[in-house]
Every structure is written in structure tokens, then in C-alpha cells.
């Protein structure tokens, strides 16, 4: 708690009436929390400029702000209150203001929640371009000073004229207005509480138990994650490059990169064929689409220098990491350093890929994932960006109109899916881009596998115990296996409300129900079982 008091201005709920609200500094608190990789209301980072991909601009994006979507369950809100009360009581002998502080915090969060859910998708997807000195007119937050101080930490000077791209300005403007209606005490309590919630898994056992009790109600987890798994996941997240190097040396076969590079080239070529064969795209749009597909650069596995015995690059990347025998200072130290850009770890392992597995399994697994990512460049959102990543609408009006007819079909298809586990429907509008990518990906992966099989006759062998299935049937079984999922009711509800992907079962049933090759392979007739009579086809 010493760090909370010295660096973050204290936690009012623990200090009772002794907390001095004149010390409250919103920008300073946002700055300090962001240094610990904690973002409360919005994030600020440097990213590719959507109008000119050769430069980077400052981007502001709203952070997840819903109180607890599971408060629709009567126990959800009670569990949240119980968590707060017990957490704070364990840290203070002065409980005089806990009840009042909790009421104020809940009222504030509920105002945020009601405002957020009142906005439509267009409000949340909107982006505007402004400058640092004009930010307060765009989002109400007076963020220019915060941005300058944030970038100075990296020895970068920001000028008034520097470009800023803001996502969901209406949302941020509304949040700012709600914040301005609150007392400094409530905002300080809220921001520190969110920070402490994020640290609970690193704290002593009594606090981890409180967190587990809360997640049991809201997510359905029955036991606390083992300390070994928690620590391993944290080290992997914060030091993923050194961990990747260890994995490469111990368990990653170099042929994997070669094989998966060949796969993604095959899948891309298949997609180009699908574009050429499409009946709804005019020739102008097709030419640009093919150029864009050919321009895609696949980065698979890991940066090349991790294969080298020379540790200079790694040593330089992690030179600022200093550790001692005190657990919590180590956690806070790595949080401060983690805000720097790092490479993601690839998923080139089972169950989606195995270098020794038959190709029908790999194409049904990682092949589908590759196709999914390619398809995103040509979806409802992808059509707004050219081959260089610049925001340019490159489809002709005729192509857009033809696509919109197909888009409507997919939206209606997924709107009619109900997750019977919790008796709630899928939102076909919200999940559109992902459903589109899934539909295209299955076809890309299947046709790419067919092309591979034509030039590698009798290479793929059947698996013991599964000999009754053809290789093409095994492709679809591999695809389905990739999305095998089991969720608690609470987790299913959270996923359905929050995630832009459809639940796993519909990521299987949706694309296969539209695919005539699936019908052929399994001998299905239209209207029989999962096969749709009215198929929603884009590609």
C-alpha cells in the first residue's frame, strides 16, 4: 500500500475522512496507472496511420468500461459488492466510509454502463482525426497534457499540431461528462479499485481467494488457478521473446516454418482463385482485390534472430529488467516495462498444427485460421483499407451493393442462432466481420487442401480408429475439433455479450451449412440436418 499512497495519491476508502481531495490529479493518476500497464478509461498509443500506413499517429481508444455485464444475474452485483467490501476491510482498520464509498462507486459505474449500452455500433466504430491541441473539443477529456507527459517518458516530444486518431469519440465524450459529475473521491476510489482488482491475483492468498469467489459467480470458475500456471503465464506474457527462444531450442522444428509458409501461400492462391470466380465483384474491384491479396506478407513463428546463438538483441530488449527476491516489486517493475512493443507468439502447435500430422488435419486447423486472417482484408471492414493499409474505399459502388445483399443474408443467418445453454440469440450484426471471415476461411482451406492432395496423391494416410472417414471428411472433423468448447453459463453469457466472434458451435455450424462441398463430402441434402436450403455465399 506504500506505493498506492506515494505514487497514486492514496485510496480514499482506506483513509476514510483523512483523504484530502485537493491532492486529486486525474491526468497524473492516469499517467501513473498507464506506466503499470493499467488503462482505465482510454488507451493512448502510437499506431499506423489509417490514411497513410507509412507513418505512425497517436491513437486514442476507449477501454472496456462495463461494470459487470453479468449483473443481469442477481448474484453478479452482490458478488461484486462483496468483493469490494471484503477486499477493503482486509486492508484497513477504518471502515467508516466503506459503505458510502461503495454506493457512490456503484452509482458511477452504473451511469457508465447505461450510457455505453445506449450507443449503437456506428457510434462505437466511428473514428475522427484531430490534433493534440484540439483534443478537448473532440472528446471532452483534456488529454493533451496527459499525452505530452506520457510520450516524454519515452523521450518523445509531442507538438500541438501532431495528428491524433480517436475511436468512438461520442463514447469518450459521454464518459468524460459523467466523470465531471462525480466527486474527486469517487473517481480516485474507482481508478485505484480497478488497479487493485488487476493486482489481486498477485497478492497474498486471502485476496486471491476473494478474487476466485468473485470469478466463480461471474465466470463460473470452480477453483483458483494453480500458482505454477499463474506464474508461468505471467512470465510468458511479460518475457515472451526469451520464452519463445527456449521453446524454439527445445521443441520447435525448423521445418514447421517452411511447411506453414507453403500452406499460407497455397491458401492465398486459393483465395485469389475464389476472387476471380466470384460473380458479384466487378472486374475493377477484382483487380485491386488480387493485388491486395498478393501484397499480404505472412510473418510466421518468430523473429529470425531468435534462432541465433547471439544474445545481443535479446539482452538489449530486456536490459531494463531488474529482479530481486521480493515478488510484488518484480510484478510492478515488469508492468512498467511491458508497455513497450513486443512480438506475438505464434500458435503453430497442436491441436491446430503438427508437422508430422496428415495435411488434412493441418489444413482443417491452422489452414482455417490462416484463411480467416486473409479474409479479414476483404470483409465489410477490410474493404475500407487498400493494399498498403491506408483507409481508402476501393470497391466500386456496384460491388458494394452486391456485397450488401450477401451481407444481409449472413446477418439474418446468425441472428437466428440461439445459444440454448443460456437461451440467448447471437447478434449477427456485431459478429458479421468474423462470421464472414469464418465462411471464407473454410472454403479457402478446403480448396487449398484439395489442390495439395492432387499433387500429392496417396501421401496422406488415414489414422488408426478413423479409417471409415475419407481424407476430406477428416478435414472437416479437424476443423470442428479446433472449435470444441465447453463453457459455464456465466462464461457463455459473457462471451455472447462481449465477444465479436460467434460462439464456437456456430463457428462450425455456420460456415459448414453454407458450403456445398460439406454437403457433398458427407452426403447431405439441402435442408437436411445442418445444411441450409438458402445458402449465404460471398465467395
Residue pairs with C-beta under 8 A, 6 or more apart in sequence:
1 11
1 14
1 91
3 332
4 10
4 11
4 192
5 11
7 32
8 29
8 32
8 33
8 192
8 195
9 23
9 24
9 25
9 28
9 29
9 188
10 19
10 23
10 188
10 192
11 19
11 91
11 188
11 189
11 192
11 193
11 196
12 19
12 21
12 97
12 101
12 185
12 188
12 189
13 88
13 92
13 97
13 98
13 101
13 102
13 189
13 193
14 88
14 91
14 92
14 94
15 92
15 94
16 92
16 94
16 96
16 97
17 96
17 97
18 94
19 185
19 188
21 183
21 184
21 185
21 188
24 184
24 185
24 187
24 188
26 179
26 187
27 142
27 143
27 145
27 146
27 149
29 188
29 191
30 40
30 41
30 146
30 191
31 146
31 149
31 150
33 39
33 40
33 191
33 195
34 43
34 44
34 150
34 339
35 153
35 335
35 336
35 339
36 195
36 332
36 335
36 336
37 335
37 336
37 338
37 339
38 194
38 195
38 198
38 335
39 63
40 63
40 190
40 191
40 194
40 195
41 62
41 63
41 65
41 141
41 172
41 175
41 179
42 60
42 61
42 62
42 63
42 141
42 143
42 172
42 175
43 59
43 60
43 61
43 63
44 58
44 59
44 60
44 143
44 146
44 147
44 150
45 58
45 59
46 56
46 57
46 58
46 59
47 56
47 57
47 59
47 165
48 55
48 56
48 57
48 389
49 55
49 56
49 57
49 163
49 165
50 127
50 165
50 385
50 389
50 390
50 391
51 129
51 390
51 391
52 390
53 388
53 389
53 390
54 388
57 162
57 163
57 164
57 165
58 132
58 147
58 158
58 162
58 163
58 164
58 165
59 164
59 165
59 166
59 167
60 135
60 139
60 143
60 164
60 165
60 166
60 167
60 172
61 167
61 168
62 167
62 168
62 171
62 172
62 175
64 498
65 112
65 113
65 116
65 175
66 112
66 113
66 116
66 117
66 498
67 80
67 106
67 109
67 110
67 112
67 113
68 76
68 77
68 80
68 218
69 493
69 494
69 497
69 498
70 76
70 217
70 218
70 490
70 493
70 494
71 77
71 80
71 113
72 493
73 217
73 490
73 493
75 217
76 217
76 218
77 106
79 213
79 214
79 217
79 218
80 214
80 218
81 102
81 106
82 213
82 214
83 197
83 210
83 211
83 213
83 214
84 102
84 105
84 193
85 98
85 102
86 210
87 196
87 200
87 207
87 210
88 95
88 98
89 95
89 98
90 206
90 207
90 210
101 185
101 186
101 189
104 182
104 183
104 185
104 186
104 189
105 186
105 189
105 190
105 193
108 178
108 182
108 186
108 187
108 190
109 190
111 178
111 181
112 175
112 178
115 171
115 174
115 175
115 178
116 171
119 168
119 170
119 171
119 174
121 429
121 430
123 168
123 170
123 171
124 168
124 171
125 167
125 168
126 167
126 168
126 169
126 170
127 165
127 166
127 167
127 168
128 138
128 165
128 166
128 169
129 163
129 164
129 165
129 166
130 137
130 138
130 163
130 164
130 166
131 160
131 161
131 162
131 163
131 164
132 144
132 147
132 148
132 158
132 159
132 160
132 161
132 162
132 164
133 144
133 160
133 161
135 141
135 142
135 143
135 144
135 147
135 164
135 166
136 142
136 143
136 144
138 164
138 166
138 169
138 173
139 166
139 169
139 172
139 173
139 176
140 172
140 173
140 176
140 177
140 180
141 172
141 176
144 160
147 158
147 164
148 157
148 158
151 157
151 158
152 158
166 172
179 187
197 211
199 331
200 207
200 208
200 210
200 211
201 208
201 211
201 225
201 230
202 234
202 327
202 328
202 331
203 328
208 224
209 224
211 224
212 221
212 223
212 224
215 221
216 222
217 490
218 490
218 494
219 488
219 490
219 491
219 494
220 487
220 488
220 489
220 490
220 491
221 488
234 331
235 243
236 243
236 345
237 338
238 334
238 335
238 337
238 338
239 318
239 321
239 334
240 342
240 343
240 344
240 345
241 303
241 306
241 314
241 317
241 318
241 342
241 343
242 314
242 318
243 345
244 302
244 306
244 343
244 345
245 306
245 314
248 302
248 306
248 307
252 301
252 348
253 355
254 307
255 355
256 301
256 348
256 353
256 355
257 300
257 301
257 348
259 355
259 362
260 300
260 301
260 348
260 353
260 366
260 370
261 298
261 300
263 362
263 363
263 366
263 367
263 370
263 448
264 298
264 300
264 370
264 374
265 298
266 448
266 451
266 452
267 367
267 370
267 371
267 374
267 444
267 445
267 448
268 293
268 294
268 296
268 298
268 374
269 448
269 451
270 444
270 447
270 448
270 451
271 293
271 371
271 374
271 375
271 440
271 444
271 539
272 290
272 293
272 294
273 447
274 440
274 443
274 444
274 447
274 539
275 281
275 286
275 289
275 290
275 293
275 378
275 539
276 286
276 290
278 286
278 538
278 539
280 399
280 402
280 403
280 405
280 406
280 538
281 289
281 395
281 399
281 402
282 396
282 398
282 399
284 396
284 399
285 394
285 395
285 396
285 399
288 386
288 387
288 394
289 378
291 387
292 377
292 378
292 386
292 387
292 394
293 374
293 377
293 378
295 387
295 388
296 374
296 377
298 370
300 346
300 348
301 346
301 348
302 343
302 345
302 346
303 343
305 313
305 314
306 314
320 337
321 333
321 334
321 337
322 333
323 330
323 333
324 330
347 353
347 366
347 369
348 366
350 357
351 365
351 481
351 482
352 362
352 365
352 366
352 369
352 482
353 362
353 365
353 366
354 361
354 362
358 460
358 461
358 462
358 463
358 471
358 474
359 449
359 452
359 453
359 456
359 459
359 460
360 449
360 453
360 460
360 471
360 472
360 474
360 475
360 478
361 474
361 475
361 478
362 478
363 445
363 446
363 448
363 449
363 452
363 475
363 478
364 445
364 449
364 474
364 475
364 476
364 477
364 478
364 479
364 481
364 482
365 478
365 479
365 481
365 482
367 444
367 445
367 448
367 449
368 441
368 442
368 445
368 479
368 482
369 441
369 482
370 441
370 444
370 445
371 440
371 441
371 442
371 443
371 444
371 445
371 448
372 437
372 438
372 440
372 441
373 437
374 440
374 441
374 444
375 382
375 436
375 437
375 439
375 440
375 441
375 444
376 382
376 433
376 437
377 385
378 440
379 432
379 433
379 436
379 437
380 403
380 407
380 432
380 433
380 436
381 433
382 433
383 393
383 394
383 395
383 400
383 403
384 391
384 392
384 393
385 391
385 392
386 392
386 394
395 403
403 538
406 536
406 537
406 538
407 432
407 436
407 538
409 534
409 536
410 428
410 432
410 435
410 436
410 439
410 536
410 538
411 428
411 429
411 432
412 428
413 428
413 435
413 510
413 513
413 514
413 532
413 536
414 426
414 427
414 428
414 431
414 432
414 435
414 502
414 506
414 510
415 425
415 426
415 427
415 428
415 429
416 425
416 428
417 425
417 426
417 502
417 506
417 509
417 510
418 424
418 425
418 426
419 425
419 426
419 492
419 496
419 503
419 505
421 487
421 489
421 492
422 489
422 492
422 493
422 496
424 493
424 496
426 496
426 502
426 503
426 506
427 496
428 435
430 500
431 500
431 501
431 502
433 500
434 500
434 501
434 502
435 502
435 510
436 538
438 502
438 507
438 510
438 511
439 510
439 511
439 514
439 536
439 537
439 538
439 539
440 538
440 539
441 511
442 479
442 511
442 512
442 515
443 511
443 515
443 517
443 539
444 539
445 475
445 479
446 472
446 475
446 476
446 515
446 517
449 472
449 475
450 472
453 459
453 460
453 471
460 471
462 469
462 471
462 474
463 474
466 474
466 477
469 477
470 521
472 517
472 521
473 521
473 522
476 512
476 518
476 521
476 522
479 508
479 512
480 508
483 504
483 505
483 507
483 508
484 504
485 503
485 504
485 505
487 495
492 503
495 503
496 503
501 507
502 510
509 530
512 518
512 530
513 530
513 531
513 532
513 535
514 532
514 535
514 536
514 537
515 535
516 535
518 524
518 531
519 525
519 526
519 531
524 530
524 531
525 531
526 532
526 533
526 535
527 533
